[in-house]
Amino acid sequence: MSTHLNDLGQPIGSPLPDWTPRPPPARVTLEGRTCRLEPLDPQRHADDLFAAYRAAPDGRDWTYLTVGPFDTLDDYRRHAERAANSADPLHSAVIDRASGRAVGTLSLMRHDPANGVIEVGNVTFSPLLKRTPLSTEAHFLLMTYVFETLGYRRYEWKCDNLNAPSRKAAERLGFTFEGIFRQAVVTKGRNRDTAWYALLDADWPPLQRAFQAWLAPENFDAQGQQRRSLSELRSR
């Protein structure tokens, strides 16, 4: 509840006297310990990405996305070329530093520099990336870029309300559920009710520490299993 009043006695939002519009995201490379984010380049990444996605036993990973699945490399390459030429969404490939291969993509989209708001979307992680430290670090690298480098105030995650894995991922990563926008989108000839999540700049410092603790090498045993979960570290 706002405690600020204007000269008419009406409650108003907190003043932001030093706020200035933020820069838009750029095509940058972000280096991590286990992975690297690079601007999507079909010539360098499409073959690896198509092979990584084909490692899935079926097409369920594409059900809630607006594109795919792709039956041939040519089909996927055409999609990757369109994505790489887009400024918003701005797509990045996730590179496994151990193999040097692209194993997934994600993007920054719905850029709103004037208000410092941006969304992570088009998260398309292959079986080589899912449920690995790389997948968590990929999100951490993008969050760090948004909050630390660009100085945004709000970082959003939206998904089909029926997409249980995406909702679970948002909650694990520390996003706060804000509600459901009913009949928000028509995609692949179907209605989509959209679940909204967000992180604020005030949420970031403790979340950043939790990510750093989770990603630290000492948090993993000799078999690569986590010693403490991200949720546990966040709660502390």
C-alpha positions in Angstrom: 0.0 0.0 0.0 1.4 3.4 -1.0 2.2 5.8 1.8 2.9 8.7 -0.6 0.2 11.4 -1.2 0.0 14.1 -3.8 -1.1 17.7 -3.0 -4.7 16.5 -3.4 -4.4 13.9 -0.7 -4.5 11.0 -3.1 -2.1 8.0 -2.7 0.5 7.8 -5.4 3.4 5.5 -6.2 6.9 5.9 -4.8 8.8 8.7 -6.5 11.7 7.8 -8.8 13.5 11.1 -9.2 16.7 9.6 -10.5 15.1 7.2 -13.0 16.2 7.4 -16.6 15.4 5.0 -19.5 17.6 2.0 -19.7 19.5 0.9 -22.8 18.0 -1.8 -24.9 19.7 -5.3 -24.8 22.5 -5.8 -27.3 23.9 -8.8 -29.1 26.5 -9.7 -26.5 28.4 -12.8 -25.4 28.0 -13.7 -21.8 30.6 -16.1 -20.3 29.9 -18.5 -17.5 31.7 -21.4 -15.9 29.8 -24.2 -17.5 28.1 -22.4 -20.4 28.3 -19.3 -22.6 25.5 -17.3 -24.2 26.2 -16.2 -27.8 24.0 -14.2 -30.3 22.2 -16.9 -32.3 24.1 -17.6 -35.5 22.4 -20.1 -37.9 25.7 -20.8 -39.7 27.5 -21.8 -36.4 24.6 -23.1 -34.3 21.8 -24.5 -36.4 23.3 -28.0 -37.0 24.2 -28.5 -33.3 20.8 -27.2 -32.1 18.8 -29.4 -34.5 20.8 -32.5 -33.4 20.3 -31.6 -29.8 16.6 -31.2 -30.1 16.3 -34.4 -32.1 17.7 -36.2 -29.0 14.3 -35.9 -27.4 12.1 -39.0 -27.6 9.1 -37.0 -28.9 7.9 -33.5 -29.7 6.4 -32.6 -26.3 9.0 -29.8 -25.7 7.4 -27.9 -28.6 3.7 -28.2 -27.5 3.6 -24.8 -25.7 5.9 -22.9 -28.0 4.7 -20.9 -30.9 7.0 -22.8 -33.3 8.1 -26.3 -34.0 8.6 -29.2 -33.9 10.9 -29.2 -36.9 11.1 -32.4 -39.0 14.2 -31.5 -41.1 17.4 -29.5 -40.6 16.3 -27.2 -43.5 13.1 -26.4 -41.6 14.9 -25.6 -38.4 17.6 -23.6 -40.2 14.9 -21.4 -41.8 13.4 -20.8 -38.3 16.9 -20.1 -36.9 17.6 -17.5 -39.7 14.3 -15.7 -38.9 15.1 -15.7 -35.2 18.7 -14.5 -35.7 17.4 -11.6 -37.8 15.0 -10.5 -35.1 15.8 -7.5 -32.8 12.9 -8.2 -30.4 12.9 -11.1 -29.4 16.7 -11.1 -29.3 17.8 -14.7 -29.3 20.9 -16.3 -27.7 22.3 -19.7 -28.1 23.4 -21.6 -25.0 26.9 -23.2 -25.6 28.1 -26.1 -23.5 31.7 -25.0 -22.7 32.8 -28.7 -22.3 31.7 -29.7 -25.8 31.7 -26.3 -27.6 28.2 -27.2 -29.0 25.0 -25.2 -28.9 22.4 -27.1 -26.8 19.5 -24.6 -26.5 18.3 -21.1 -27.0 16.4 -18.4 -25.1 15.7 -14.8 -25.7 15.1 -11.3 -24.3 11.8 -10.0 -25.6 9.1 -7.3 -25.2 11.9 -4.7 -24.6 10.6 -1.7 -22.7 13.6 0.5 -21.9 11.5 3.5 -20.9 10.1 1.6 -18.0 13.0 -0.8 -17.4 10.9 -3.9 -18.1 11.9 -6.9 -20.2 10.9 -10.6 -20.6 12.8 -13.8 -20.9 11.1 -16.0 -23.4 11.3 -18.6 -26.2 13.2 -20.9 -23.8 14.0 -23.9 -25.9 16.3 -26.2 -24.0 17.3 -29.6 -25.5 17.7 -32.8 -23.4 21.4 -32.0 -23.4 20.7 -28.9 -21.4 17.7 -29.6 -19.3 18.2 -30.4 -15.6 21.9 -29.6 -15.7 23.9 -26.8 -14.1 24.2 -25.3 -17.5 20.5 -24.6 -17.7 20.5 -22.7 -14.4 23.7 -20.8 -15.2 22.2 -19.8 -18.6 19.3 -18.1 -16.8 21.7 -16.6 -14.2 23.9 -15.1 -16.9 20.9 -13.4 -18.6 19.4 -12.2 -15.2 22.8 -10.7 -14.3 23.0 -8.9 -17.7 19.5 -7.5 -17.3 19.8 -6.3 -13.7 23.6 -5.5 -13.4 24.6 -4.3 -16.8 21.3 -2.8 -18.2 19.8 -1.8 -14.9 16.3 -2.9 -15.5 13.6 -2.8 -12.8 11.5 -5.8 -13.8 12.2 -9.1 -15.5 9.2 -11.1 -16.6 8.5 -14.8 -17.4 5.2 -15.7 -19.1 4.0 -19.1 -20.2 0.9 -21.1 -21.0 -1.0 -21.7 -17.8 -1.1 -25.4 -18.7 2.6 -25.6 -19.1 3.5 -27.2 -15.7 7.2 -27.6 -16.4 7.6 -23.9 -17.3 5.7 -22.8 -14.3 7.8 -25.1 -12.1 11.0 -23.7 -13.6 9.9 -20.1 -13.0 9.2 -20.8 -9.4 12.5 -22.6 -8.9 14.4 -19.7 -10.4 12.8 -17.3 -7.9 10.1 -15.6 -10.0 6.9 -14.5 -8.2 3.6 -15.6 -9.6 1.4 -12.6 -10.3 -1.7 -14.0 -11.9 -3.3 -15.4 -15.0 -4.3 -13.4 -18.1 -7.3 -15.4 -19.5 -7.7 -15.8 -23.2 -4.5 -13.8 -23.7 -3.1 -15.5 -26.9 -4.2 -17.6 -29.8 -1.3 -20.0 -30.7 -1.3 -23.0 -33.0 -5.0 -22.6 -33.3 -5.6 -22.9 -29.6 -6.5 -20.6 -26.8 -3.8 -19.8 -24.3 -4.4 -18.5 -20.8 -1.0 -16.9 -19.8 0.6 -17.2 -16.4 2.6 -14.2 -15.4 5.7 -14.2 -13.2 8.3 -11.5 -12.5 11.5 -10.6 -10.7 12.1 -7.1 -9.5 15.4 -5.3 -9.0 14.8 -5.5 -5.2 14.6 -9.3 -5.5 17.9 -9.6 -7.2 20.6 -9.2 -4.6 19.6 -12.1 -2.4 18.7 -14.2 -5.4 22.1 -13.5 -7.0 23.8 -14.8 -3.9 21.7 -18.0 -3.9 22.6 -18.6 -7.6 26.3 -18.0 -6.9 26.2 -20.5 -4.0 24.3 -23.1 -6.0 26.6 -22.8 -9.0 29.8 -23.0 -7.0 31.8 -26.2 -7.7 31.8 -27.2 -4.0 27.9 -27.5 -4.2 28.3 -30.6 -6.3 29.6 -34.0 -5.3 31.9 -36.3 -7.3 28.9 -37.6 -9.2 27.8 -34.1 -10.1 24.8 -34.2 -7.8 23.8 -31.0 -5.9 24.5 -30.8 -2.2 22.0 -28.0 -1.6 19.0 -27.1 -3.8 18.5 -23.7 -5.2 15.2 -23.5 -3.4 17.0 -24.2 -0.1 19.6 -21.6 -0.8 17.0 -19.0 -1.7 15.0 -19.6 1.5 18.2 -19.0 3.5 
